[in-house]
Amino acid sequence: METLLQGLVLLVSGMGIVYLFLTLLVWVVNRSAAIVPKFNYILPDEEPKKKKSPVQARTQVSGQEDLAVAVALAAAVARAR
């Protein structure tokens, strides 16, 4: 019976330590989330790059690429016949 009581004490103390550690971890993360933005001027985030619209991307395609696509399509149509 004494062994069972020791196991129960060990269980409760172990779970208590884990609970205290996780509580401390949550507290530290919340405090750092409040403090870190105050120092954001030191290492600011880069602005996200703007994606090109499909119209802009299409106008940048060279004539050589258009010609290659046309040749490939013509070859596919000719082979299908």
VOBARO-541772 format. One record per residue (C-alpha): x, y, z; residue number from 1; residue in one letter; chain. Coordinates in steps of 0.05 Angstrom, whole numbers, plus 5000, padded with zeros to 4 digits. Layout:
! VOBARO-541772
    x    y    z seq type mol
    X    Y    Z NUM    a   A
...
//
This chain:
! VOBARO-541772
    x    y    z seq type mol
 5000 5000 5000   1    m   A
 5058 5046 5015   2    e   A
 5085 5037 4944   3    t   A
 5018 5057 4915   4    l   A
 5018 5120 4958   5    l   A
 5089 5137 4936   6    q   A
 5068 5128 4863   7    g   A
 5008 5174 4874   8    l   A
 5053 5228 4906   9    v   A
 5102 5222 4848  10    l   A
 5044 5227 4798  11    l   A
 5015 5290 4830  12    v   A
 5083 5324 4839  13    s   A
 5104 5308 4767  14    g   A
 5039 5333 4738  15    m   A
 5043 5395 4781  16    g   A
 5113 5411 4756  17    i   A
 5090 5402 4684  18    v   A
 5030 5446 4696  19    y   A
 5073 5500 4728  20    l   A
 5123 5497 4670  21    f   A
 5068 5504 4617  22    l   A
 5037 5561 4655  23    t   A
 5104 5596 4659  24    l   A
 5115 5584 4584  25    l   A
 5048 5615 4566  26    v   A
 5062 5675 4610  27    w   A
 5131 5686 4579  28    v   A
 5103 5680 4508  29    v   A
 5048 5730 4523  30    n   A
 5097 5779 4554  31    r   A
 5145 5773 4496  32    s   A
 5088 5784 4446  33    a   A
 5074 5850 4481  34    a   A
 5147 5871 4485  35    i   A
 5176 5850 4418  36    v   A
 5135 5897 4374  37    p   A
 5164 5956 4412  38    k   A
 5233 5938 4384  39    f   A
 5209 5923 4313  40    n   A
 5244 5985 4288  41    y   A
 5312 5951 4298  42    i   A
 5298 5895 4249  43    l   A
 5235 5912 4210  44    p   A
 5201 5860 4167  45    d   A
 5210 5865 4092  46    e   A
 5149 5886 4053  47    e   A
 5120 5830 4012  48    p   A
 5135 5831 3939  49    k   A
 5077 5848 3894  50    k   A
 5056 5793 3846  51    k   A
 5053 5811 3773  52    k   A
 4984 5810 3743  53    s   A
 4972 5760 3686  54    p   A
 4969 5817 3636  55    v   A
 5037 5843 3657  56    q   A
 5066 5773 3655  57    a   A
 5038 5761 3585  58    r   A
 5068 5825 3557  59    t   A
 5137 5805 3581  60    q   A
 5137 5740 3540  61    v   A
 5183 5748 3481  62    s   A
 5164 5733 3409  63    g   A
 5211 5674 3408  64    q   A
 5171 5639 3462  65    e   A
 5106 5653 3423  66    d   A
 5138 5624 3361  67    l   A
 5161 5561 3399  68    a   A
 5090 5550 3426  69    v   A
 5061 5559 3356  70    a   A
 5109 5509 3326  71    v   A
 5094 5458 3381  72    a   A
 5019 5466 3370  73    l   A
 5027 5459 3295  74    a   A
 5069 5396 3304  75    a   A
 5017 5366 3351  76    a   A
 4960 5381 3303  77    v   A
 4999 5353 3243  78    a   A
 5015 5289 3281  79    r   A
 4943 5280 3302  80    a   A
 4919 5278 3229  81    r   A
//
